[in-house]
Amino acid sequence: MAASEKRLASSASATVVAIQLLILQVALIGNISCGNVLIWPAEASHWLNVKVIIRELLRRGHNVSILVSTAPLLIKPSDDISAAKFEVFPVPHGRDEAQYIFANVIGAWLNNKPTTLTFHRFYKEMGGKVKKLLDLQKDTCEGVLANKELMARLAKSKYDVLLSDPVVFCGDLIALKLDIPFMYTLRYMPASTIERHCGKIPAPPSYVPAVLSELTDRMSFGERVKNEISYHLQDHVFQTWFGEWDSYYSQVLGRPTTLCEVMGKAEIWLVRTYWDFEFPRPFLPNFEFVGGLHCQPAKPLPEEMEEFVQSSGDHGIVVFSLGSLVPNLTDEKSNMVASALSQLPQKVLWRHKGKRPETLGGNTRIYDWIPQNDLLGHPKTKAFIAHGGINGMYEAIYHGIPIVGIPLFSDQSDNIVHMKAKGMAVELDLQTMRSEDLLDAVKAVIHNATYKENAMRLSQIYHDQPIKPLDRAVFWIEFVMRHKGAKHLRVAAHHLTWYQYHSLDVFVFLISCMAVFTFIAVKCCLFCCRKCGGILRKTKTE
């Protein structure tokens, strides 16, 4: 009986200890993992990408607040992020005005695609339209910084980190005014040098292609010339388009500074690509790759859509979408595209909001919206006709689907060039494309097995990572929250002037030393020559 009581007492004691340890562990986890995150989001596909991060942060118990103006394009509450708090602030412009200016920039890009010979003209003509977009950004920035009540409320919330997108300025300013660390999530900044100059990323022009250059890392002499020119031209464009922000940033912070200096204070840069997509190149410790963080296994399709997909038989289906920002083609282009698609044996699901094309075939169905990821993950999908947005490219990589790329603007041409270089895509030009070109391109990626093989190879690389991209992104956000930043990962280059960074002062010093040495040596030689000449003349005279 005594032994039984001892066992019961021992068991009870062990249970109490276990419960205490569990309570302690839960308490520690709560203290470590739960924090306050402030989001300064960008529009369009950038918002769709950061929403995935927000959803995961909420799932892990963090408090998330999202700064959004009274004139958003796509940013709005939804069921999947209902726990997030939206801090809405007024701005002097309306949604229609913002949409009009945004559409003007896209339209100008669509109708004036830059080439090697037209780069300067392109940037010059785009400058005026971009200026209006930047003025809109400044109004949005002022909507927060000049709103004392909002800023006081944000300061009182004691945020641990601010997550921003460098495509929209001011997130860094808000973070500095609130005295909290900030991070970036980005693909890259088109027509600028943000990563090179502000992030201090090494970029040897001999094998690192400039953005929008449509070059690969294997360049001929002529292409290297083009690349070098592109770098200098983009430096000029950066100063022309964004130079005035230096004075604004100085005014807000109350000290002389520059846009680039402030952006360089970012703790971590979460880059929305990975080595399945990127060309090998140097990066820094505070740049982390999270490409495809939004990708996930395919879910079942709506019943009607599944029936249509299954009706394709062994031929399979083709998925076609040009994204949400350019939903409509001209009637002429729509009919040309529809005519090409009608000649395919595959069934086609086309995201299209415009007028129903007259040449639409019985094998093609048009939809206002399609579950793109779920369609690309369907076993019957054979090809993806896409505009080249980075989110769509990663969904194709994730599911191993070859691409027919029709780039429209921004980074899309570069993205398709990357996919071509990796062997899983064919590129077409929307402006010059004919019906037979589209037909031949789709047939090529379906019937030439190398495209599918390369797509599957990249898919395997994507999936063969020690940690999932979304988990990596959230880990670094939590890392910055835990350690109040990541200063130990920032290179000393941020503290150097441009001439120190390129060691120009060292070169000038060494050249000066060589020049002085050479000058003294020459003078000594001349002096010796004169002395010897005088002695010889004197000897000859005697």
Beta strands, then each sheet from edge to edge (+ up, - down):
strand 1: 36-40
strand 2: 63-69
strand 3: 85-89
strand 4: 161-164
strand 5: 182-186
strand 6: 269-271
strand 7: 287-289
strand 8: 317-321
strand 9: 347-351
strand 10: 364-367
strand 11: 381-386
strand 12: 403-405
strand 13: 425-427
sheet 1: 3+ 2+ 1+ 4+ 5+ 6+ 7+
sheet 2: 10+ 9+ 8+ 11+ 12+ 13+
end
